[in-house]
Amino acid sequence: MAAWLWSGYLREHLPLILVASVIMVIEGSTLGIMSYMTKPMFDDVFIGGDMGSLWVVGLIILGLFVLRAITSVTHRVILKRIAEKSAAKLRTRLMGHLMTLDMAFHQSYSPGTLIERVQGDVQALGQVWTGIITGLGRDVIAVIWLFGVAMYIDWLWTVVALVGIPLLVAPSLMVQGYVRRKARAAREVSASMSTRLDEVFHGIMPIKLNGLERYQQGRYDRLNDTRVATETQAALGQALIPGLIDIMTGIGFLGVLFFAGSEIVAGEKTVGDFMAFFTAMALAFDPLRRLGNLSGLWQAAAAAVERIRELFDIRPTLTSPARPKAAPQAAPSIRFEDVHLSYGDLPVLRGARFVAERGQTTALVGASGAGKSTVFNVLTRLVDPSAGRVLLDDTPVDALDVDHLRNLVSTVAQDAALFDESLRDNILLGRTDVDEAHLQRVLKAAHVSDFLPKLSNGLDTPVGPRGSNLSGGQRQRVAIARALLRDTPILLLDEATSALDTKSEAIVQAALDRLAEGRTTLVIAHRLSTVRNAHKILVMDKGEVVDAGTHDELLARGGHYADLYRLQFKEGRQVVEPADTHPRPIRDKAPVRAARGILARLFGRDDRT
């Protein structure tokens, strides 16, 4: 553990650590000098009556206290800075590492658990190692100086005072394992509590609607009780060694009192000798107790390090090849060849086969659980299939650099992921190469500009956690603006207009139709009315593509698609037969010609080729 911490996070702070160590040595040394000064204070001043020595002794002791105060403040500030900087580096590296791990990992660990690992475990480690370094620096030096003074006064008295210390070795070793187990259990309970809070605050609406406040409070209370018990047990273990040191020190003082008392009465030793010895041993009491507590602190640190290293030891399996092939520059075709995928024992894709032609729109329809979203995940390598291949033109996606592959894709999903930042930040996503004029064209094309005047600070309005200050339709328009800015050759739409009202859906659908031109577009749709104009519709069932064709062809053939279509439109709606259901596409109407003009100006061309 020490080697890992040192090589990864503390070595770069070596100069400051050395400065702090020297300062701690000075602070620790002052205790030894103070204890020795009690000998002339008693023998020369109090008993000998030498008033000249009073000033000398008094000024020396005052100087020692001032020096101790300065060194104490200085090394605490230095160590705090080192602790915070190293903890910040560890948190940053850990977060960066977690973001590289596969989706399977993130499906196994709740957000609350990972938050506790990044925040709680690192914070616990930072607090502990500061105590360890302080103990090894200041307290060890103090104990050496104080025992040196005690040995100088009388080595035999010192041996008598410390006779019980060897008896602490066996109990100390037993307690260390106990503390480590309890410290690890406490970190795990803290992670469970973070998970519970994350679930409660993200699910506050269903909790209120279903009257689950008392139920959730009870679950959290039980975790709280477990944490109190675990932390108390860990504290008991950490306190045992200092407690045993207290007992052994008391026994040693009693032995010294009887042994030294006879020598003082006989005149073999002076009162100053005894007071110097007594002061040295008394001052050694606190650093000894802190050093005894280090074993417990060390085990607590080891528990935190174990949990952190467990995460660092996990490696992503979905990696880029050593020699990746060049990514397509234009809109590619997408081909699935006998693709199989299972989540555990649950098969999701069962030999899926299809081709999405370059520059065309291909829709995926089917019942929930048919595997439509999994197609998106496999295409973008959020997960790799167990068998089969996915190709862009003639290049397998696993032969491409993962980052380059995902840079080919823009996604507009039903649930747009927004961050607790301003609207501008949520659209730009860190890009600095977008000028204001281009941004305004994008906002207008995505119809974000329609609701901007209603926001208090326009583009600089905070959207709230997960975009809670915006409506569902507004969040989707932000996602469309992102896709417009990315301008990628592949477009993935997952129920992209489902949260919009009828009027907004018509306008935004027109923008999406224009955006899809010249791009290879895959569309997931449950409402079949939104994909009637797709070049090809793939009907999925139980992980397979069971039918393919245009809207008219699929209706004419019957089967799954016709069943889905009738199910959606027969109740309370007019079923429009294929011969009558192909009105002119919405993008040929006057309002859409305006949208096309905007997009043409946005991309500097009328059509993508």
C-alpha positions in Angstrom: 0.0 0.0 0.0 2.7 2.4 1.0 4.7 1.8 -2.2 1.5 2.4 -4.4 0.7 5.6 -2.6 4.3 6.8 -2.8 4.9 6.0 -6.4 1.6 7.2 -7.7 0.7 10.2 -5.7 3.3 11.4 -3.1 6.6 11.2 -4.9 5.9 14.4 -6.8 5.5 16.2 -3.5 8.9 15.0 -2.1 10.4 18.5 -1.7 7.5 19.7 0.4 7.4 16.4 2.3 11.1 16.8 3.2 10.5 20.4 4.4 7.5 19.3 6.5 9.6 16.4 7.9 12.4 18.8 9.0 9.9 21.1 10.6 8.3 18.1 12.4 11.7 17.0 13.7 12.3 20.4 15.1 8.8 20.4 16.7 9.3 16.9 18.2 12.8 17.9 19.5 11.3 20.7 21.6 9.6 18.3 23.9 12.9 16.6 24.9 14.6 19.9 25.6 11.6 21.1 27.6 11.6 18.0 29.8 15.4 18.4 30.4 14.9 22.1 31.5 12.9 21.0 34.5 16.1 19.7 36.1 17.8 23.1 36.4 14.5 24.7 37.1 14.1 22.6 40.3 17.7 22.0 41.3 19.1 25.5 40.6 16.1 27.8 40.9 13.5 26.3 43.2 15.9 24.5 45.6 19.2 26.3 45.0 17.6 29.8 44.9 19.6 31.0 42.0 17.5 33.9 40.6 19.9 34.4 37.7 19.1 31.0 36.4 15.4 31.8 36.7 15.6 34.2 33.7 17.7 31.8 31.7 15.5 28.8 32.2 12.3 30.9 31.8 13.4 32.5 28.5 14.6 29.1 27.1 11.2 27.5 27.9 9.3 30.5 26.4 11.5 30.2 23.2 10.7 26.5 23.0 7.0 27.1 23.2 7.2 29.8 20.5 9.3 27.6 18.3 6.8 24.7 18.8 3.9 26.9 17.9 5.5 28.1 14.6 6.6 24.6 13.5 3.2 23.1 14.4 1.3 25.6 12.3 3.8 25.4 9.4 3.9 21.6 9.0 0.1 21.3 9.4 -0.5 23.7 6.5 2.2 22.0 4.3 0.8 18.5 5.0 -2.8 19.7 4.4 -1.8 21.1 1.0 0.0 17.9 0.0 -3.0 15.8 1.2 -5.5 17.9 -0.8 -3.4 17.9 -4.0 -2.7 14.2 -3.9 -6.3 13.4 -3.1 -7.5 15.7 -6.0 -5.1 13.8 -8.3 -6.4 10.5 -7.1 -10.0 11.5 -7.5 -9.3 12.8 -11.0 -7.5 9.7 -12.1 -10.1 7.4 -10.6 -13.0 9.2 -12.3 -11.2 9.2 -15.6 -10.5 5.5 -15.2 -14.1 4.7 -14.4 -15.3 6.5 -17.5 -13.1 4.2 -19.7 -14.8 1.0 -18.3 -17.4 -0.9 -20.2 -21.1 -0.5 -19.9 -21.2 -3.9 -18.3 -19.2 -2.5 -15.4 -21.5 0.5 -15.0 -24.5 -1.8 -15.0 -23.0 -3.8 -12.1 -22.1 -0.8 -9.9 -24.7 1.8 -9.0 -23.8 5.5 -9.3 -24.0 5.9 -5.6 -21.4 3.2 -5.0 -19.0 4.8 -7.5 -19.6 8.3 -6.0 -18.6 6.9 -2.6 -15.5 5.3 -4.1 -14.4 8.5 -5.8 -15.3 10.8 -3.0 -15.6 8.9 0.3 -12.8 6.4 0.0 -10.3 9.0 -1.3 -11.3 11.5 1.4 -10.9 8.8 4.1 -7.5 7.9 2.7 -6.3 11.5 2.6 -7.3 12.1 6.3 -5.6 8.9 7.4 -2.2 9.3 5.6 -1.8 12.8 7.0 -2.1 11.4 10.5 0.4 8.6 9.6 3.0 11.0 8.2 2.6 13.3 11.2 3.0 10.4 13.6 6.1 9.1 11.8 7.7 12.5 11.6 6.8 14.5 14.7 5.8 11.9 17.2 8.6 9.4 16.6 11.2 12.2 17.0 9.5 13.4 20.2 9.5 9.9 21.7 13.2 9.4 20.8 14.2 12.7 22.4 12.1 12.1 25.5 13.3 8.6 26.0 16.9 9.9 25.4 16.4 12.4 28.3 14.9 9.7 30.5 17.9 7.4 29.7 20.3 10.2 30.4 18.7 10.8 33.8 18.6 7.1 34.8 18.6 4.2 32.4 17.3 1.8 35.0 14.3 4.0 35.8 13.5 4.0 32.0 13.6 0.2 31.8 11.3 -0.1 34.8 8.8 2.4 33.2 8.8 0.5 29.9 8.8 -3.1 31.2 5.2 -3.7 30.1 5.5 -2.4 26.5 6.5 -5.8 25.0 3.3 -7.2 26.3 1.4 -5.0 23.8 2.8 -6.7 20.7 0.4 -9.7 20.5 -2.8 -7.7 21.3 -1.7 -5.1 18.7 -1.4 -7.7 15.9 -4.8 -9.1 16.8 -6.5 -5.7 16.8 -5.1 -4.7 13.4 -7.0 -7.4 11.5 -10.2 -6.5 13.3 -9.8 -2.8 12.5 -9.2 -3.5 8.8 -12.3 -5.6 8.5 -14.5 -3.1 10.2 -13.0 -0.2 8.3 -13.7 -1.9 5.0 -17.3 -2.8 6.2 -17.8 0.9 7.1 -16.7 2.0 3.6 -19.2 -0.5 2.0 -22.0 0.7 4.2 -21.2 4.3 3.2 -21.4 3.3 -0.5 -24.8 1.7 0.1 -26.0 4.9 1.8 -24.8 6.9 -1.2 -26.7 4.6 -3.5 -29.9 4.9 -1.5 -29.7 8.7 -1.5 -29.0 8.7 -5.3 -32.1 6.6 -5.9 -34.3 8.7 -3.6 -33.4 12.1 -5.0 -33.5 10.9 -8.6 -36.8 9.2 -8.0 -38.5 11.8 -5.8 -41.5 12.1 -8.0 -42.6 8.4 -8.0 -41.8 8.4 -4.3 -44.2 11.2 -3.6 -46.9 9.9 -6.0 -46.8 6.5 -4.4 -46.5 7.6 -0.8 -43.1 5.9 -0.3 -41.5 8.5 2.0 -41.8 6.4 5.1 -40.7 3.2 3.3 -37.6 4.9 1.9 -36.9 6.6 5.2 -37.0 3.1 6.9 -34.5 1.7 4.4 -32.1 4.6 5.0 -32.5 4.4 8.7 -31.5 0.7 8.7 -28.4 1.6 6.8 -27.7 4.4 9.2 -28.0 2.0 12.2 -25.6 -0.4 10.5 -23.1 2.4 9.8 -23.2 3.6 13.4 -22.6 0.1 14.7 -19.7 -0.5 12.2 -18.0 2.8 12.8 -18.3 2.3 16.6 -16.7 -1.2 16.3 -13.9 0.2 14.2 -13.4 3.1 16.7 -13.2 0.5 19.5 -10.5 -1.4 17.7 -8.5 1.8 17.0 -8.8 2.9 20.7 -7.7 -0.5 22.2 -4.0 -0.1 21.6 -3.7 3.5 23.0 -5.8 2.3 25.9 -3.5 -0.6 26.6 -0.5 1.8 26.4 -2.2 3.9 29.1 -2.5 0.9 31.4 1.1 -0.2 30.8 2.4 3.4 31.3 0.5 3.7 34.6 2.1 0.4 35.8 5.5 1.6 34.7 5.1 5.0 36.6 4.1 3.1 39.7 7.2 1.0 39.5 9.4 4.1 38.9 7.8 6.0 41.8 8.6 3.2 44.3 12.0 2.5 42.8 13.2 6.1 42.5 11.6 7.4 45.7 14.0 5.4 47.8 17.0 6.8 45.9 15.8 10.4 46.3 15.2 9.9 50.0 18.7 8.4 50.3 20.1 11.4 48.5 21.4 9.4 45.6 19.2 11.4 43.1 17.9 14.9 43.3 14.3 16.2 43.0 15.4 17.8 39.7 16.5 14.4 38.4 13.1 12.9 39.2 11.1 15.9 37.8 13.1 15.8 34.6 12.5 12.1 34.2 8.9 12.4 35.2 8.3 15.3 32.7 10.0 13.4 29.9 7.9 10.3 30.5 4.7 12.4 30.9 5.4 14.3 27.7 6.0 11.0 25.9 2.6 9.8 26.9 0.6 11.6 24.2 3.0 10.8 21.2 3.1 7.2 22.4 -0.7 7.0 22.4 -0.8 8.6 18.9 1.8 6.1 17.7 -0.2 3.3 19.2 -3.2 4.6 17.3 -1.2 4.5 14.0 -1.8 0.7 13.6 -5.5 1.4 13.5 -5.1 4.3 11.1 -2.9 2.2 8.9 -5.6 -0.5 8.7 -8.3 2.0 7.9 -6.1 3.4 5.1 -5.4 -0.1 3.9 -9.1 -0.8 3.6 -9.6 2.4 1.6 -6.6 1.6 -0.7 -7.9 -1.9 -1.3 -11.2 -0.6 -2.5 -9.6 2.0 -4.7 -7.1 -0.4 -6.2 -9.8 -2.9 -6.9 -11.3 -0.3 -9.3 -8.0 0.6 -10.9 -7.3 -3.2 -11.5 -10.5 -3.5 -13.6 -9.6 -3.0 -17.3 -11.9 -2.2 -20.2 -12.5 -5.0 -22.6 -13.8 -2.9 -25.4 -10.5 -1.4 -26.5 -9.1 0.0 -29.7 -7.0 -2.3 -31.9 -3.2 -1.8 -31.9 -3.3 -0.8 -35.5 -6.8 0.7 -36.2 -8.0 1.1 -39.7 -9.1 4.4 -41.1 -12.6 5.5 -40.4 -15.0 6.2 -43.3 -15.1 9.9 -44.3 -18.5 9.8 -46.0 -21.8 8.3 -44.9 -21.1 4.5 -44.8 -23.4 1.5 -45.2 -24.1 -0.4 -42.0 -24.1 -4.2 -42.2 -25.0 -6.7 -39.4 -23.9 -10.2 -40.2 -25.4 -13.0 -38.0 -24.9 -10.9 -34.8 -25.5 -12.7 -31.5 -25.5 -11.1 -28.1 -26.6 -12.2 -24.6 -26.8 -10.4 -21.3 -25.9 -13.1 -18.9 -28.2 -16.0 -19.8 -30.7 -13.7 -21.6 -30.2 -13.7 -25.4 -30.9 -10.3 -26.8 -29.7 -10.6 -30.4 -30.2 -14.0 -32.2 -28.4 -13.8 -35.5 -29.5 -10.3 -36.5 -28.8 -9.7 -40.2 -29.5 -6.5 -42.2 -28.0 -3.8 -44.3 -28.7 -0.1 -43.8 -27.7 1.5 -47.1 -25.4 4.5 -47.2 -27.2 7.9 -47.1 -30.6 6.3 -46.5 -32.9 6.1 -43.5 -33.5 2.7 -42.0 -36.1 2.3 -39.3 -36.2 -0.4 -36.6 -39.6 -1.4 -35.3 -40.9 -4.1 -33.1 -42.2 -4.8 -29.6 -40.3 -3.8 -26.5 -37.4 -6.2 -25.9 -37.0 -7.0 -29.6 -33.4 -5.8 -29.5 -33.7 -2.4 -31.3 -31.7 -0.4 -28.7 -29.1 -3.2 -28.6 -28.4 -2.7 -32.3 -27.4 0.9 -31.4 -25.2 -0.3 -28.5 -23.4 -2.9 -30.7 -22.9 -0.4 -33.6 -21.2 2.1 -31.3 -19.3 -0.6 -29.4 -20.9 0.1 -26.0 -21.0 -3.7 -26.1 -19.4 -6.3 -28.4 -21.4 -9.2 -29.8 -20.5 -12.7 -28.8 -20.7 -13.8 -32.5 -21.1 -12.2 -35.9 -19.8 -9.0 -37.3 -20.9 -5.3 -37.7 -19.3 -3.4 -40.6 -19.2 0.1 -41.8 -18.9 -0.4 -45.6 -16.3 -3.2 -45.6 -14.6 -2.3 -42.3 -15.5 -4.1 -39.0 -16.3 -1.7 -36.3 -13.9 -3.5 -33.9 -11.1 -2.7 -36.4 -11.6 1.1 -35.9 -10.3 3.2 -33.0 -13.2 3.4 -30.5 -13.1 7.2 -30.3 -13.0 7.6 -34.1 -15.9 5.2 -34.4 -18.1 7.2 -32.0 -17.1 10.4 -33.6 -18.9 9.2 -36.7 -22.2 9.0 -34.8 -24.7 11.6 -33.5 -27.6 10.5 -31.3 -30.9 12.0 -30.6 -32.7 10.0 -27.9 -36.1 10.1 -26.2 -34.4 10.8 -22.9 -31.9 13.6 -23.7 -29.0 13.5 -21.2 -28.5 17.1 -19.9 -26.0 18.3 -17.3 -26.5 20.7 -14.5 -24.9 23.6 -16.4 -26.1 26.4 -18.7 -28.1 25.7 -21.8 -25.1 27.0 -23.9 -22.7 24.5 -22.2 -25.2 21.7 -22.8 -25.3 22.4 -26.5 -21.6 23.1 -27.1 -20.3 20.3 -24.7 -16.9 21.9 -24.4 -16.4 22.9 -28.0 -14.7 26.2 -28.5 -14.6 26.2 -32.4 -18.3 27.3 -32.8 -18.8 31.0 -33.6 -21.9 32.8 -32.4 -23.5 33.1 -35.9 -23.2 29.3 -36.5 -24.6 28.6 -33.1 -27.6 30.8 -33.7 -28.3 29.0 -37.0 -28.2 25.7 -35.2 -30.5 26.9 -32.5 -33.0 28.1 -35.1 -32.8 24.9 -37.1 -33.4 22.8 -34.0 -36.2 25.2 -32.8 -34.3 25.9 -29.6 -34.7 29.6 -30.4 -38.5 29.2 -30.1 -38.3 28.8 -26.3 -35.2 30.9 -25.6 -37.1 34.1 -25.0 -39.0 32.4 -22.2 -35.8 31.6 -20.3 -34.6 34.1 -17.7 -31.0 34.3 -19.0 -31.4 32.9 -22.5 -28.6 30.6 -23.4 -26.9 31.2 -20.0 -29.9 29.8 -18.1 -29.0 26.8 -15.9 -31.0 23.8 -17.1 -31.0 22.2 -13.6 -30.0 18.6 -12.6 -30.7 16.3 -15.6 -32.3 19.2 -17.4 -35.2 19.5 -14.8 -35.8 23.2 -15.6 -36.7 22.3 -19.2 -39.7 20.3 -20.6 -39.3 17.0 -22.3 -39.7 18.6 -25.7 -37.2 21.3 -24.9 -34.7 18.7 -23.8 -35.1 16.9 -27.1 -34.6 20.0 -29.1 -31.3 20.6 -27.2 -30.3 17.0 -28.3 -31.2 17.8 -31.9 -29.0 21.0 -31.7 -26.1 18.9 -30.5 -26.5 16.5 -33.4 -26.6 19.5 -35.8 -23.4 20.8 -34.4 -21.6 17.4 -34.6 -22.6 17.0 -38.3 -21.6 13.3 -38.4 -22.1 10.8 -41.3 -24.2 8.5 -39.1 -27.3 9.6 -37.3 -29.1 7.5 -34.6 -32.6 8.5 -33.7 -34.3 6.8 -30.7 -37.9 8.1 -30.5 -36.5 11.6 -31.1 -39.9 13.4 -31.4 -41.9 11.4 -28.9 -42.0 14.1 -26.2 -43.2 16.9 -28.6 -46.7 18.2 -29.1 -48.2 17.7 -32.6 -47.2 21.1 -33.9 -43.7 20.9 -32.6 -43.4 17.3 -33.8 -44.2 18.4 -37.4 -41.6 21.2 -37.4 -38.9 19.2 -35.7 -39.5 16.1 -37.8 -39.0 18.3 -40.9 -35.6 19.4 -39.5 -34.7 15.8 -38.7 -35.7 14.7 -42.2 -33.4 17.4 -43.7 -30.7 16.5 -41.3 -31.0 12.8 -42.3 -30.5 13.5 -46.0 -27.2 12.2 -47.2 -26.5 10.5 -43.8 -26.9 6.9 -42.9 -29.7 7.1 -40.4 -31.0 4.4 -38.1 -34.3 5.2 -36.4 -35.9 3.4 -33.5 -39.6 4.0 -33.4 -42.6 2.6 -31.5 -45.0 5.0 -33.2 -45.1 3.7 -36.7 -46.5 7.0 -38.1 -43.0 8.5 -37.6 -41.2 6.1 -39.9 -43.6 5.7 -42.8 -41.3 7.6 -45.1 -38.2 5.6 -44.2 -36.3 4.1 -47.2 -36.4 0.7 -45.4 -38.2 -0.6 -42.3 -36.7 -3.5 -40.4 -39.1 -5.5 -38.3 -37.5 -7.1 -35.3 -38.8 -9.8 -33.0 -36.9 -11.6 -30.3 -33.5 -10.4 -31.4 -34.0 -11.2 -35.1 -34.9 -9.2 -38.2 -38.0 -11.1 -39.3 -39.1 -8.8 -42.1 -37.9 -5.8 -44.2 -39.3 -3.4 -46.7 -41.0 -0.1 -47.2 -44.2 0.8 -45.3 -46.4 -0.1 -48.2 -44.6 -3.4 -48.9 -44.8 -4.5 -45.3 -48.5 -3.6 -45.0 -49.2 -5.5 -48.2 -47.4 -8.6 -47.0 -49.1 -8.7 -43.6 -47.2 -10.2 -40.7 -45.6 -8.5 -37.6 -45.6 -5.0 -39.1 -49.2 -5.1 -40.3 -50.2 -6.4 -36.8 -48.3 -3.6 -35.1 -49.8 -1.1 -37.4 -53.4 -2.2 -36.9 -52.8 -2.4 -33.2 -51.7 1.2 -33.0 -54.4 2.7 -35.3 -57.6 0.6 -35.1 -58.9 1.9 -31.7 -60.3 5.3 -31.9 -58.4 6.2 -35.0 -58.9 5.9 -38.7 -56.9 3.3 -40.4 -55.6 4.8 -43.7 -54.8 2.2 -46.3 -51.5 2.3 -48.2 -53.0 3.7 -51.4 -54.4 6.7 -49.5 -51.7 7.2 -46.8 -48.9 8.6 -48.8 -49.6 12.3 -48.8 -46.8 14.5 -49.9 -43.9 14.3 -47.4 -44.1 17.1 -44.8 -40.8 18.5 -46.0 -42.4 19.5 -49.3 -44.8 21.9 -47.6 -44.2 25.6 -47.3 -43.1 25.7 -43.6 -40.6 23.0 -44.2 -39.1 24.8 -47.2 -38.2 27.5 -44.8 -36.5 24.9 -42.5 -34.6 23.5 -45.5 -33.4 27.0 -46.3 -32.1 27.4 -42.7 -30.3 24.1 -42.8 -28.9 24.8 -46.2 -27.4 28.0 -44.9 -26.2 26.1 -41.8 -24.3 23.5 -43.7 -23.5 25.6 -46.8 -25.2 23.3 -49.2 -28.6 22.0 -50.3 -28.0 18.3 -50.3 -25.5 15.9 -48.8 -23.9 13.5 -51.2 
